[in-house]
Amino acid sequence: MNGQLLLIGVIAGVTAALLVLGANAQPSFSSILYAASALPVLIVGLGWGNVAAIAAVGTAAILGALAISPLFAVAMAVFTLLPAGWLSHLANLARPASEIGGPDDLMAWYPLSDILLHLCALVTLAVIFLGVMIGYGPELTGQMVDMLFSSINARDPSLAADPAAVDQIKGMMVLLLPIVQGGMWVLMLFAAYYFAMRVVSASGRALRPREDLPSSLRMNRNAVFVFLAGIVACFIGGTPALIGATVCGTFGAGFLLAGFGSLHLRTRGKDWRLPVLVLAYLSAPMILPAFLILVLGLADTKRTVALTPAAKAETDNSKS
């Protein structure tokens, strides 16, 4: 611990706080700015280590509490800052490869599949925490749907919906919202991790080596059982169904990322690679193509460990 690390962390924390406050001021870009607020924490964590990341998280939380409220600071920390700091910590973990049966002269880094698993679990807890804070449930979503249809009826009474159809939409929305919220947040935070890794790698500060994502971006095999448990919970009803929907959204997004990684690897070196990837990304917002890519991620689970020469790893760690 030294003053330079703390100063770097404080600067990153101020940047993260300003991005969050900017998200409050610009609702149209709120999701992007909220996700971008994880970038400063990830960059200092991946490039300068845990001390800088902790300083960044603490600074951003204090500024959020002073500018808005302590409850806002807690929500910001749980939803963005703490997951970013934890991901950077996991990414910097390494041990001698000989401890896992590898060569003596190499270092083994924490598997990307396990990092993605942690990300899904953290976002699941964050969405559940947010739901408890706002009192999420059928009553809240019912009010939202009623407000929407009241606004539509006020503009054009001929578009009045059938009460049975409205009740069906209410039942669907109560599960759909946590699925979408959790899934989108996993995708955005992983995108922030990816860009942060690119930045620190380009600057030469990265402690962890850059990996070949098409071959290493997979989900842990144990995540399959969690995902299936979430699906089963959706049919139970009540609070278990809401938790299960959140798990389906977060872990489904993880398997979707793994599916894209597998697709990139399977099409590598093929003449038709570019049009297939473009078509896959353009059609991903639709349900059926996204489901097929998710199934590809479910079918291709593994743990890939990145290995680097021990001397290089020790040198990089000494610089931090």
Number of C-alpha atoms within 10 A of each C-alpha: 10 8 9 11 19 17 14 18 30 22 19 28 30 22 21 30 28 17 23 25 19 16 20 15 11 12 11 10 12 17 16 14 21 25 25 23 29 32 29 28 38 33 29 29 32 31 27 24 25 23 18 32 33 22 24 31 27 20 21 30 26 17 19 25 16 12 13 11 13 15 12 15 22 16 18 22 21 20 24 25 31 21 23 30 28 20 22 27 19 19 23 20 13 21 15 20 21 13 11 10 8 13 15 12 13 19 23 22 22 20 23 23 23 23 22 25 21 18 23 32 18 22 27 29 18 23 23 18 15 15 15 11 11 9 11 16 16 17 12 14 19 18 11 14 17 15 12 11 15 15 12 15 14 11 10 10 11 9 11 13 13 9 9 9 10 16 14 11 15 21 14 13 18 20 23 16 16 25 25 16 16 26 24 17 25 26 19 17 26 22 15 22 23 15 16 24 26 15 17 21 18 11 10 11 18 25 27 24 16 14 15 11 16 18 16 21 29 31 31 24 17 12 23 18 10 16 22 14 14 23 19 16 20 20 13 12 13 12 13 15 19 27 24 26 27 31 31 29 29 31 29 27 25 29 31 26 23 32 28 24 22 24 20 18 17 13 15 13 9 9 9 10 15 13 9 15 15 11 11 17 12 11 13 18 11 9 9 11 16 20 17 15 22 22 16 20 26 22 16 17 22 19 16 19 18 20 22 18 15 19 12 14 21 13 11 16 16 9 11 17
